[in-house]
Amino acid sequence: MLGSPLLFQEKPMFTFANKAGLDMLETSLIALQDLTLDKIFDESGRNAIFSDISKLMEQVRSQKNHS
């Protein structure tokens, strides 16, 4: 539809794993990147982790400002 606003919602993306973890899961870093939080957590779990990430980022910003 022309003229209708497009809404985009950003989602944080984090991918980290060590070699032992990847071996244990029998996967690769590329395959792990395809595994989204939507596939892992339900709505309340996603809300909780997004809240924790926000709090962590605020702590990091606060520490940088005091340095």
C-alpha distance (Angstrom), angle and dihedral (degrees) to the residues before:
residue distance angle dihedral
M1 . . .
L2 3.76 . .
G3 3.75 117.6 .
S4 3.81 95.9 20.1
P5 3.81 114.3 122.4
L6 3.78 118.1 -113.2
L7 3.77 114.2 -132.1
F8 3.77 120.1 -151.3
Q9 3.76 123.9 -174.3
E10 3.78 117.5 -159.5
K11 3.75 117.6 -139.5
P12 3.77 123.3 -164.8
M13 3.79 113.1 -113.9
F14 3.77 121.9 -156.1
T15 3.77 125.2 169.6
F16 3.76 119.3 177.0
A17 3.77 133.7 145.8
N18 3.75 138.8 145.3
K19 3.80 124.2 -128.7
A20 3.82 93.8 -103.1
G21 3.81 91.4 53.0
L22 3.79 92.3 49.4
D23 3.80 90.8 48.1
M24 3.81 91.2 49.4
L25 3.81 91.1 51.8
E26 3.81 90.2 43.4
T27 3.79 90.5 -130.4
S28 3.79 141.3 108.3
L29 3.78 132.9 -119.1
I30 3.82 89.5 -107.3
A31 3.82 92.3 53.8
L32 3.80 89.9 45.5
Q33 3.82 90.2 56.4
D34 3.80 89.2 59.6
L35 3.81 90.4 58.2
T36 3.81 104.4 91.2
L37 3.79 128.2 -165.7
D38 3.80 87.3 -112.4
K39 3.81 88.1 66.5
I40 3.81 93.9 46.8
F41 3.82 107.0 39.1
D42 3.78 134.7 41.3
E43 3.82 119.5 -131.4
S44 3.82 95.3 -82.2
G45 3.81 91.4 47.0
R46 3.81 92.0 50.9
N47 3.81 91.2 48.5
A48 3.80 90.7 50.3
I49 3.80 95.0 49.4
F50 3.83 93.0 44.9
S51 3.81 88.5 51.3
D52 3.81 91.4 49.8
I53 3.81 91.5 48.3
S54 3.82 90.5 51.3
K55 3.81 91.3 50.6
L56 3.81 91.4 48.2
M57 3.80 92.7 49.8
E58 3.82 90.2 49.6
Q59 3.82 90.0 52.6
V60 3.81 90.4 50.7
R61 3.82 91.5 49.8
S62 3.80 90.7 48.1
Q63 3.82 92.2 51.0
K64 3.81 91.6 48.8
N65 3.80 90.9 51.4
H66 3.81 91.4 52.6
S67 3.81 94.0 48.6
